[in-house]
Amino acid sequence: MKKIQILGTGCPKCKKLAANAEAAAQAAGVEFAVEKVTEINEIMKFGVMMTPALVIDGEVVAAGKIPSVEEIKDMLG
């Protein structure tokens, strides 16, 4: 199972990233769990300076932008 984390304070961009990530995981047929990380101190632990950010299995794969569903599918590998 893939662990997908959305780092951000809950802004519209964060919500769009979460929706894209869920759609990508479903389209790829990957079992997944989505976690939204909204606490600034927790976000900082990832070393991310810009949100929203996407973390897959503990690895930051995108920050400060919203990858498309297709891009996220590729990241899920």
DSSP file (Angstrom, degrees, kcal/mol; ACC not computed):
  #  RESIDUE AA STRUCTURE BP1 BP2  ACC     N-H-->O    O-->H-N    N-H-->O    O-->H-N    TCO  KAPPA ALPHA  PHI   PSI    X-CA   Y-CA   Z-CA
    1    1 A M              0   0    0      0, 0.0     2,-0.3     0, 0.0    31,-0.2   0.000 360.0 360.0 360.0 133.5    0.0    0.0    0.0
    2    2 A K  E     -a   32   0A   0     29,-2.9    31,-1.9    23,-0.0     2,-0.7  -0.661 360.0-143.7 -84.7 138.5    1.3    3.4   -0.9
    3    3 A K  E     -a   33   0A   0     -2,-0.3    54,-3.1    29,-0.2     2,-0.5  -0.915  18.8-170.3-102.9 114.3    1.2    6.2    1.7
    4    4 A I  E     -aB  34  56A   0     29,-2.8    31,-2.7    -2,-0.7     2,-0.4  -0.914   1.5-170.7-108.1 124.8    0.4    9.5    0.1
    5    5 A Q  E     -aB  35  55A   0     50,-3.1    50,-2.7    -2,-0.5     2,-0.6  -0.953  12.1-155.2-118.8 136.4    0.7   12.6    2.1
    6    6 A I  E     -aB  36  54A   0     29,-2.6    31,-3.1    -2,-0.4     2,-0.6  -0.944  12.5-156.6-107.7 117.3   -0.4   16.1    1.2
    7    7 A L  E     +aB  37  53A   0     46,-2.8    46,-2.0    -2,-0.6     2,-0.3  -0.848  44.7  90.8 -98.2 122.3    1.6   18.8    3.0
    8    8 A G  S    S-     0   0    0     29,-2.5    -2,-0.1    -2,-0.6    35,-0.0  -0.901  79.2 -95.9 166.9 168.0   -0.3   22.1    3.3
    9    9 A T  S    S-     0   0    0     -2,-0.3    29,-0.1     1,-0.0    31,-0.0   0.399  73.3 -89.5 -88.1   2.9   -2.5   24.2    5.4
   10   10 A G  S    S+     0   0    0      1,-0.2    28,-0.1    27,-0.1    -1,-0.0   0.648  73.8 153.7 100.4  17.2   -5.7   23.3    3.6
   11   11 A C     >  -     0   0    0      1,-0.1     4,-2.1     4,-0.0     3,-0.3  -0.200  63.1 -95.5 -71.1 168.7   -5.8   26.0    0.9
   12   12 A P  H  > S+     0   0    0      0, 0.0     4,-2.2     0, 0.0     5,-0.1   0.858 126.8  54.4 -56.0 -36.0   -7.6   25.4   -2.4
   13   13 A K  H  > S+     0   0    0      2,-0.2     4,-2.3     1,-0.2     5,-0.2   0.894 107.2  50.7 -64.8 -38.9   -4.3   24.4   -4.0
   14   14 A C  H  > S+     0   0    0     -3,-0.3     4,-2.3     1,-0.2    -1,-0.2   0.904 110.3  49.4 -64.1 -41.2   -3.8   21.7   -1.3
   15   15 A K  H  X S+     0   0    0     -4,-2.1     4,-2.2     2,-0.2    -2,-0.2   0.885 110.3  50.5 -66.1 -38.3   -7.3   20.4   -1.9
   16   16 A K  H  X S+     0   0    0     -4,-2.2     4,-2.6     2,-0.2    -2,-0.2   0.909 110.3  50.0 -65.3 -42.2   -6.7   20.2   -5.7
   17   17 A L  H  X S+     0   0    0     -4,-2.3     4,-2.6     2,-0.2    -2,-0.2   0.910 110.2  50.4 -62.1 -42.3   -3.4   18.3   -5.1
   18   18 A A  H  X S+     0   0    0     -4,-2.3     4,-2.4     2,-0.2    -2,-0.2   0.917 111.3  48.3 -62.1 -43.4   -5.2   15.9   -2.8
   19   19 A A  H  X S+     0   0    0     -4,-2.2     4,-2.4     1,-0.2    -2,-0.2   0.918 112.6  48.3 -63.6 -43.5   -7.9   15.3   -5.4
   20   20 A N  H  X S+     0   0    0     -4,-2.6     4,-2.6     2,-0.2    -2,-0.2   0.913 111.4  50.4 -62.4 -43.1   -5.3   14.8   -8.1
   21   21 A A  H  X S+     0   0    0     -4,-2.6     4,-2.4     2,-0.2    -2,-0.2   0.916 112.0  46.7 -63.6 -43.8   -3.4   12.3   -6.0
   22   22 A E  H  X S+     0   0    0     -4,-2.4     4,-2.3     2,-0.2    -1,-0.2   0.923 113.5  48.6 -64.4 -43.5   -6.5   10.3   -5.2
   23   23 A A  H  X S+     0   0    0     -4,-2.4     4,-2.6     1,-0.2    -2,-0.2   0.901 112.1  49.6 -63.0 -40.7   -7.6   10.2   -8.8
   24   24 A A  H  X S+     0   0    0     -4,-2.6     4,-2.2     2,-0.2    -2,-0.2   0.919 111.2  48.2 -64.9 -44.5   -4.1    9.2   -9.9
   25   25 A A  H  X>S+     0   0    0     -4,-2.4     5,-2.4     1,-0.2     4,-0.6   0.902 114.0  46.8 -64.6 -40.7   -3.9    6.3   -7.4
   26   26 A Q  H ><5S+     0   0    0     -4,-2.3     3,-0.8     1,-0.2    -2,-0.2   0.921 112.8  49.0 -66.0 -43.3   -7.3    5.1   -8.3
   27   27 A A  H 3<5S+     0   0    0     -4,-2.6    -2,-0.2     1,-0.3    -1,-0.2   0.842 111.4  50.0 -65.1 -33.3   -6.5    5.3  -12.0
   28   28 A A  H 3<5S-     0   0    0     -4,-2.2    -1,-0.3    -5,-0.2    -2,-0.2   0.565 110.3-123.9 -81.8  -8.0   -3.2    3.4  -11.5
   29   29 A G  T <<5 +     0   0    0     -3,-0.8     2,-0.4    -4,-0.6    -3,-0.2   0.825  58.5 151.9  69.9  31.4   -5.0    0.7   -9.5
   30   30 A V      < -     0   0    0     -5,-2.4     2,-0.4    -6,-0.2    -1,-0.2  -0.778  49.5-124.1 -98.7 135.6   -2.8    1.3   -6.5
   31   31 A E        +     0   0    0     -2,-0.4   -29,-2.9    -3,-0.1     2,-0.3  -0.639  48.5 166.1 -72.6 133.6   -3.8    0.6   -3.0
   32   32 A F  E     -a    2   0A   0     -2,-0.4     2,-0.4   -31,-0.2   -29,-0.2  -0.970  37.7-150.7-150.0 161.2   -3.3    3.8   -1.1
   33   33 A A  E     -a    3   0A   0    -31,-1.9   -29,-2.8    -2,-0.3     2,-0.5  -0.997  20.1-149.4-131.8 130.7   -4.0    5.8    2.0
   34   34 A V  E     -a    4   0A   0     -2,-0.4     2,-0.4   -31,-0.2   -29,-0.2  -0.870  13.6-175.7-104.8 132.2   -4.1    9.6    1.9
   35   35 A E  E     -a    5   0A   0    -31,-2.7   -29,-2.6    -2,-0.5     2,-0.6  -0.992  15.9-146.0-125.6 132.3   -3.0   11.7    4.9
   36   36 A K  E     -a    6   0A   0     -2,-0.4     2,-0.7   -31,-0.2   -29,-0.2  -0.877   9.4-160.4 -99.7 122.6   -3.3   15.5    5.0
   37   37 A V  E     +a    7   0A   0    -31,-3.1   -29,-2.5    -2,-0.6   -27,-0.1  -0.896  24.7 157.3-104.7 109.7   -0.5   17.1    7.0
   38   38 A T        +     0   0    0     -2,-0.7     2,-0.4   -31,-0.2    -1,-0.1   0.585  37.2 102.7-111.1 -14.3   -1.5   20.6    8.0
   39   39 A E     >  -     0   0    0      1,-0.2     4,-2.4     2,-0.0     3,-0.4  -0.593  65.3-142.6 -76.1 126.5    0.6   21.3   11.0
   40   40 A I  H  > S+     0   0    0     -2,-0.4     4,-2.5     1,-0.2     5,-0.2   0.884 100.6  54.1 -55.6 -42.4    3.5   23.7   10.1
   41   41 A N  H  > S+     0   0    0      1,-0.2     4,-1.0     2,-0.2    -1,-0.2   0.875 110.1  46.9 -62.9 -37.1    5.9   21.9   12.5
   42   42 A E  H  > S+     0   0    0     -3,-0.4     4,-0.5     2,-0.2     3,-0.3   0.898 111.3  51.1 -70.1 -40.4    5.1   18.6   10.8
   43   43 A I  H ><>S+     0   0    0     -4,-2.4     3,-1.5     1,-0.2     5,-1.0   0.909 106.0  55.9 -61.6 -42.1    5.5   20.1    7.3
   44   44 A M  H ><5S+     0   0    0     -4,-2.5     3,-1.9     1,-0.3    -1,-0.2   0.806  94.1  68.0 -61.6 -30.6    8.9   21.5    8.3
   45   45 A K  H 3<5S+     0   0    0     -4,-1.0    -1,-0.3    -3,-0.3    -2,-0.2   0.765  96.3  55.5 -62.1 -23.9   10.1   18.0    9.3
   46   46 A F  T <<5S-     0   0    0     -3,-1.5    -1,-0.3    -4,-0.5    -2,-0.2   0.545 113.8-120.0 -83.9  -7.4   10.0   17.1    5.6
   47   47 A G  T < 5 +     0   0    0     -3,-1.9     2,-0.4    -4,-0.3    -3,-0.2   0.715  60.3 153.0  76.4  20.3   12.3   20.1    4.7
   48   48 A V      < +     0   0    0     -5,-1.0    -1,-0.3     1,-0.1    -2,-0.1  -0.716  25.3 178.3 -88.9 129.4    9.6   21.6    2.5
   49   49 A M        +     0   0    0     -2,-0.4     2,-0.4     1,-0.2    -1,-0.1   0.650  69.0  46.2-101.1 -20.9    9.7   25.4    2.1
   50   50 A M  S    S-     0   0    0      2,-0.1    14,-0.6    15,-0.0    -1,-0.2  -0.977  83.6-115.3-127.1 136.8    6.7   25.7   -0.3
   51   51 A T  S    S+     0   0    0     -2,-0.4     2,-0.2    12,-0.2   -43,-0.1  -0.828  80.6  54.6-114.4 158.7    3.3   24.1   -0.2
   52   52 A P  S    S+     0   0    0      0, 0.0    12,-2.1     0, 0.0    13,-0.8   0.521  72.1 173.1 -75.8 158.2    1.4   22.3   -1.4
   53   53 A A  E     -BC   7  63A   0    -46,-2.0   -46,-2.8    10,-0.2     2,-0.5  -0.967  23.9-142.1-132.9 150.8    3.8   19.4   -1.4
   54   54 A L  E     -BC   6  62A   0      8,-2.8     7,-2.7    -2,-0.3     8,-1.3  -0.952  14.6-172.0-116.2 128.3    3.3   15.7   -2.3
   55   55 A V  E     -BC   5  60A   0    -50,-2.7   -50,-3.1    -2,-0.5     2,-0.5  -0.980   2.3-169.4-121.3 128.5    5.0   12.9   -0.4
   56   56 A I  E >  S-BC   4  59A   0      3,-2.5     3,-1.7    -2,-0.4   -52,-0.2  -0.975  75.9 -19.3-120.4 120.6    4.8    9.3   -1.5
   57   57 A D  T 3  S-     0   0    0    -54,-3.1    -1,-0.2    -2,-0.5   -53,-0.1   0.881 129.9 -48.9  50.8  44.0    6.1    6.6    0.9
   58   58 A G  T 3  S+     0   0    0    -55,-0.4     2,-0.5     1,-0.2    -1,-0.3   0.405 115.2 112.4  84.0  -2.2    8.1    9.2    2.9
   59   59 A E  E <   -C   56   0A   0     -3,-1.7    -3,-2.5     2,-0.0     2,-0.5  -0.911  67.4-129.6-110.8 126.1    9.8   10.9   -0.1
   60   60 A V  E     +C   55   0A   0     -2,-0.5    -5,-0.2    -5,-0.2     3,-0.1  -0.596  33.2 168.9 -71.1 119.5    8.9   14.4   -1.2
   61   61 A V  E     +     0   0A   0     -7,-2.7     2,-0.3    -2,-0.5    -1,-0.2   0.569  63.5  15.9-110.2 -14.4    8.2   14.2   -4.9
   62   62 A A  E     +C   54   0A   0     -8,-1.3    -8,-2.8     5,-0.0     2,-0.3  -0.955  60.0 178.7-158.6 140.7    6.7   17.6   -5.6
   63   63 A A  E     +C   53   0A   0     -2,-0.3   -10,-0.2   -10,-0.3   -12,-0.2  -0.994  67.2  11.5-145.8 138.8    6.7   20.9   -3.7
   64   64 A G  S    S+     0   0    0    -12,-2.1     2,-0.3   -14,-0.6   -13,-0.2   0.590 113.4  67.9  76.6  10.5    5.2   24.3   -4.5
   65   65 A K  S    S-     0   0    0    -13,-0.8    -1,-0.2   -15,-0.2   -11,-0.0  -0.956  77.9-118.6-151.6 169.4    3.2   23.1   -7.5
   66   66 A I        -     0   0    0     -2,-0.3   -13,-0.0    -3,-0.1   -52,-0.0  -0.886  29.3-150.3-115.9  99.3    0.3   20.9   -8.3
   67   67 A P        -     0   0    0      0, 0.0   -47,-0.1     0, 0.0    -5,-0.0  -0.321  24.9-108.2 -63.9 151.0    1.3   17.9  -10.6
   68   68 A S     >  -     0   0    0      1,-0.1     4,-2.4   -48,-0.0     5,-0.2  -0.231  29.9-102.9 -72.1 167.8   -1.4   16.6  -12.9
   69   69 A V  H  > S+     0   0    0      1,-0.2     4,-2.3     2,-0.2     5,-0.1   0.913 124.7  51.0 -57.6 -43.7   -3.1   13.3  -12.4
   70   70 A E  H  > S+     0   0    0      2,-0.2     4,-1.9     1,-0.2    -1,-0.2   0.909 109.1  50.1 -62.4 -42.8   -0.9   11.8  -15.2
   71   71 A E  H  > S+     0   0    0      1,-0.2     4,-1.8     2,-0.2    -1,-0.2   0.911 111.4  48.4 -62.6 -41.6    2.3   13.1  -13.5
   72   72 A I  H  X S+     0   0    0     -4,-2.4     4,-2.0     2,-0.2    -1,-0.2   0.883 106.3  57.0 -67.3 -37.8    1.3   11.7  -10.2
   73   73 A K  H  X S+     0   0    0     -4,-2.3     4,-0.8     1,-0.2    -1,-0.2   0.923 107.6  48.9 -57.5 -43.3    0.5    8.3  -11.8
   74   74 A D  H >< S+     0   0    0     -4,-1.9     3,-0.7     1,-0.2    -1,-0.2   0.891 109.2  52.6 -62.1 -39.7    4.1    8.3  -13.1
   75   75 A M  H 3< S+     0   0    0     -4,-1.8    -1,-0.2     1,-0.2    -2,-0.2   0.833 102.9  57.5 -66.3 -32.1    5.4    9.1   -9.6
   76   76 A L  H 3<        0   0    0     -4,-2.0    -1,-0.2    -5,-0.1    -2,-0.2   0.733 360.0 360.0 -71.1 -21.1    3.4    6.2   -8.1
   77   77 A G    <<        0   0    0     -4,-0.8    -1,-0.1    -3,-0.7    -3,-0.1   0.470 360.0 360.0  52.9 360.0    5.3    4.0  -10.5
